[in-house]
Amino acid sequence: MKKTIYTRDEFIKESGLTSEIFNEWEKRKILRPDGSTDDRTPFYTRASVEMAVHIKSLQNLGYKMEDILKIIRKFGTPKKGCGLEPQPKTSKLLTIGDLAERAGISPRTIKHWEEVGIIEPDRRSEGGFRLYSEIYVYFCELIKDLQLFGYSLEEIKKISGLFRDFLTVKNDLNVYSVKENMEKLDEMLHGIKVLYEKMGRLKTGIERWDDLLKKKKNEIVSLKTRNRKRLNDQKQYRLEE
């Protein structure tokens, strides 16, 4: 399930902070981004919003910021409902524009794949800001390969669903019942068999065309050479006249 993320403005709105307080907390390193995109745009998670709300409530109860900072330095950042925990490690994610550029496709194509259910962002803000992990660059390449293999988007969507099921089952066999696992795994094996058969036909076709194109290329080069010689003979004939 994808996680909700917040841009700076969304974070300020959701936490109830003012821009001035946000800037002050960021300067004093009370607030830190939970990650950034490939173009260094910061983003924040729900946990950070709850943390900001919790700090704000401590201030409302009379705690001075100096005391709150001492607690943070000693125990970590306070999180609502879960005591004191260290800041999460930041991660790099790709915006839809970054992903499109890396995968060699248009942002509109990625949005369309998302609309039909082939891919989904790792994180999304309430304002529609999408972020993707680097694995999606490879995944987009695989989707393009399947299109070259003649698969429709509906068929690719089914394969994508099976891949997600595979990851789920791989991580925890207990998510589905034994019967459901067997059905899903059998369907995956059948899908692999079908793809292998199609790839085999494609390889045979590629080899056939590769052989044909090589021969015809040599023949065309030979014809050009003969035609050039013919042209030179004509020029020589005119000179002799």
N, C-alpha and C positions, 0 to 999 in steps of 0.2 A: 504493500500500500504506500502510495507516494506521500511524502511529508510536506506540510505547509511551510512555506518560507515567507519572509517579509523583506521588502525593500526598506530603505531608510525612512521614507515618508510613511509607509504602511506601519512600520514599527512604532513610530512616534504616535500615530493615530490610535493604534491598538493598545499601547501601554499607557496612554494618557499623559505622557510627558510633553513638555514644551520643547521646541527646537533648541532653546538656550540651555535647558537642563541636559538634553541629549548631548549637545556639543561639550558641555562641561564634564559629564560623566565619561564621555569618550576620551577627552583630553587627559582625565585622571585615571584612565584605563579601568574604570568601573565597568564600562561596556566595551565589548570587543565583538567584531563580526564573527559569526559561526563558520564563515567560509567566504570565498570570493569566486567570481566567474573567471573565465580565461582572460577577460579584458579588465580584471581587477575591480569589478563592481561588487561591493560587499553585500552580503545578505545575512539575515538573522532568522533563528528558529523560534518556535513557540516557547521552548524552554527559556530562551533569553527574554522574551516578552514577560513571562511569569516572574523571572528573576527581577526585572525592572520594576514590576508592580509590587513585588515583595519588598524591595529596598525602599520604594516610595512609601509603603505602609509603615515601615520601620521609622522613617523620618516623621511621619504623621504621629507616631506614638511617642516621639520626643527624642529618638536616638540622633546623635550628631553624626554627620558624615565622617568625621575623623574616627569615631568609634566603629562605624560600619566598615571603614577601610581597614582598620586593625583586624577585625574579624575576618575579612576577605583575605588579607595577607597571611593570616595564621591558619585558617581552615578552608579557604576556597570561597567561591561565590555562592551566596545563599540562593536556593531554588525553592519556589513555593511548593509546600507539601512534601519535600524530600530532604529537609535539613540542609547541610552544607556539603557541596560537591565542587570539585575543580572544574574550570572551564573546559568544554569539549575541544578536542583537537580540530583545527580548521581543515577544510577540504576544498579542493578546486573542482569546480563544475563548469560546464559549458552552457552558454546561452544558445538559443535557437539559431542565432546568426553564426556563432562560432561553430556549432555542429554542422550547419549547412555548408560552411566554407571548408571545414575539414573533410567532410564526406563527399564534397563535389556535387551537391544538389542544392535546390532552392529552399528557403524557409517555408515557402508555400507547400512544397512537397512534404516536408516534415509535418506541417500542420494537417495536411490531408491524411497522411499515414496515422496521425494521432486520432483524427476524427473517425476513421474507419476501424480503429481499435488495434492497429498493428503495433504501435509503440505508445508509451506514456512517459511523461517526464518523471525524473526522480523526485523533483520538488517543484511546487508551483505556488506562487503568491496569490493572495485574494484578488489582486489586480490583473491576474493572467500572466505574470512573469514566469517563464518556464526555465528550468535548469536540468541539464542532463549530465550523467557521468560519462567518462571517456569511452567506456565500452560501447556506447551508442554509435561511435564513429565506425567501429568494426561491424556492428549490427546493421547499420545503414548500407554498408558495402555488401553484406549478405543478402539484404532485401533486393538490392540492384541485381545481384547475381541470380536470384530466383526469378526476377522479371525477365532476365536474359534466357533463363531456362524455360520460359513460357508460362510461368505461374501467374494466375490472376491475383489481384489484391485480396480477394476473398479467400483464396487458397493460402496466400502468404499469412493472412490473419490467423487462419487455423494452425499453421505451423508455428507462428509466434505464440499462440496460446499453449500449444504442446510444449514449447521450450520453457515457458513460465511454469507449467505443471512439472516439468522435469526438475527445474531448480527447487521447486517446493518439495517434491518427493525426495530429492537428493539431500536437502537440508534436514528434513524430518519425515520419516516414513509414517509417523502416526497422525499426520494431518488428515489423510484419507483412510478409509477402511481398506482391509486387505484386498477385497474384491475390486474396489475403485482403483487401487494402485495397479493391480494386474491389468485391468481394462485400459488404463492410461498408458502403461508401459508397453502393452501389446500394440496400441495405436501408434506410439512413437516408433516402434520397430517397423511397423508396416509403412509408416511415412518415410523412414530411412531407406527401406527396400525400394519403394516407388521412386524416390529421388535418385538412388543409385542406378536404377534401370533407365531413367530419363537421361542421366549424365552419361551413361554408356552409349545411348543412341546419339547424344550430342558429340561425344568424343569420336565416334565413327564418322559422323557427318563432318566434323572439323578436319579429321584426317583426310577424308575424301576431297574436301574443298582445298585443303592445304596442298595436296598433290596436284589437283587440277590447276590451281592458281600458279604454282611454280612452273608447270609445263607451259601454260599459256603466257606467262610473263616472259619466259625464254623465247617462245615463238614470236611474241610481239617485238621483243628487242631485235631478234633476227630479221623480222620484216622491216623494221625501221632502218637497220643497217643496209639491207638490200635496196630499200627505197632511196636512201641517201646516196648509195652508189649509182642508182639509176639517174638521180638528179645531177650528179657530177658528170656522168657520161653524156647527158644532154648538153650541159654547159660546154664540155670539151668538143662536142660535135659542132656546136654553134661557132666556136672559136676557129675550128678548122675550115668552116665555110667562108 
